[in-house]
Amino acid sequence: MAGMEDALASGATDFVGIARALSVDPELPQNAARDASYRCDVGRATTGVQKLDKMFMLAITYYETQIRRMASGKDPDPNISPWRAVVQSGCALGIAAFRTRR
């Protein structure tokens, strides 16, 4: 959390989002409140193929996969393969997965 606090204090940013962290650790607020040194490093999901990552917007799709897991009653899986996220996204979105989303 100190990194976020430093970024806010320095004026480098006005806002820090935690949605991605919450998608892999829904207990983040409770964990952080219990332990000031608690860290949730979500990293950056990648297939290792930059064009594929960009086409499937993996920076977002990976976390959408986690949200879909929670919506179906499953726990998030921070170790889920980025490749699995691409395949699941492709299946869930069908041909729309190949259209520009943003």
C-alpha positions as CSV (number, residue, x, y, z in Angstrom):
1,M,0.0,0.0,0.0
2,A,2.9,2.3,0.6
3,G,3.6,2.5,-3.1
4,M,0.0,3.6,-3.8
5,E,0.2,6.2,-0.9
6,D,3.5,7.5,-2.3
7,A,2.1,7.8,-5.8
8,L,-0.9,9.8,-4.5
9,A,1.2,12.0,-2.2
10,S,3.7,12.8,-4.9
11,G,0.9,13.9,-7.3
12,A,1.9,11.3,-9.9
13,T,-1.7,10.1,-9.8
14,D,-5.0,11.3,-8.5
15,F,-6.6,7.9,-8.2
16,V,-5.5,4.3,-7.6
17,G,-7.8,1.5,-8.8
18,I,-8.0,-1.8,-7.0
19,A,-10.5,-3.7,-9.2
20,R,-7.9,-6.1,-10.7
21,A,-6.5,-6.9,-7.3
22,L,-10.0,-7.5,-6.0
23,S,-10.8,-9.8,-8.8
24,V,-8.0,-12.2,-7.6
25,D,-8.3,-11.4,-3.9
26,P,-11.8,-10.5,-2.9
27,E,-10.7,-10.4,0.7
28,L,-8.1,-7.7,0.0
29,P,-9.7,-4.9,2.1
30,Q,-10.0,-7.3,5.1
31,N,-6.5,-8.6,4.6
32,A,-5.0,-5.1,4.3
33,A,-6.9,-3.9,7.4
34,R,-5.5,-6.9,9.4
35,D,-2.0,-6.6,8.2
36,A,-0.4,-3.2,7.2
37,S,2.4,-5.1,5.3
38,Y,-0.1,-7.1,3.3
39,R,0.6,-7.0,-0.5
40,C,-1.5,-8.2,-3.4
41,D,0.7,-8.2,-6.5
42,V,-1.5,-9.1,-9.5
43,G,1.4,-8.7,-12.0
44,R,0.7,-8.7,-15.7
45,A,-0.9,-11.7,-17.4
46,T,0.8,-12.6,-20.7
47,T,0.7,-15.5,-23.1
48,G,4.2,-14.5,-24.3
49,V,2.7,-13.5,-27.7
50,Q,2.3,-9.7,-27.6
51,K,-0.1,-9.6,-30.6
52,L,-2.3,-12.2,-29.1
53,D,-2.3,-10.5,-25.7
54,K,-3.3,-7.3,-27.5
55,M,-6.0,-8.9,-29.7
56,F,-7.7,-10.5,-26.7
57,M,-7.0,-7.5,-24.5
58,L,-5.5,-9.9,-22.0
59,A,-4.7,-7.1,-19.6
60,I,-8.5,-7.0,-19.1
61,T,-9.7,-10.4,-20.2
62,Y,-7.6,-12.2,-17.6
63,Y,-9.5,-10.4,-14.8
64,E,-12.9,-10.8,-16.5
65,T,-12.2,-14.6,-16.4
66,Q,-11.7,-14.2,-12.6
67,I,-14.9,-12.3,-12.3
68,R,-16.8,-14.9,-14.3
69,R,-15.4,-17.6,-11.9
70,M,-16.7,-15.7,-8.9
71,A,-20.1,-15.1,-10.6
72,S,-20.5,-18.8,-11.1
73,G,-19.7,-19.5,-7.4
74,K,-16.1,-20.4,-7.7
75,D,-13.1,-18.8,-6.0
76,P,-10.8,-16.7,-8.0
77,D,-7.7,-18.5,-9.2
78,P,-4.7,-16.2,-9.3
79,N,-2.6,-19.0,-10.9
80,I,-5.0,-19.5,-13.9
81,S,-3.1,-19.7,-17.1
82,P,-3.3,-16.6,-19.4
83,W,-3.8,-19.1,-22.2
84,R,-6.9,-20.5,-20.5
85,A,-8.2,-16.9,-20.1
86,V,-7.8,-16.4,-23.9
87,V,-9.5,-19.6,-24.7
88,Q,-12.4,-19.0,-22.3
89,S,-12.8,-15.5,-23.5
90,G,-12.8,-16.7,-27.1
91,C,-15.5,-19.3,-26.2
92,A,-17.6,-16.8,-24.2
93,L,-17.4,-14.0,-26.8
94,G,-17.4,-16.1,-29.9
95,I,-16.7,-14.0,-33.1
96,A,-17.0,-10.9,-31.0
97,A,-13.7,-11.7,-29.4
98,F,-12.0,-10.8,-32.6
99,R,-13.7,-7.4,-32.9
100,T,-12.1,-4.2,-31.5
101,R,-13.5,-3.7,-28.0
102,R,-12.0,-0.3,-27.2
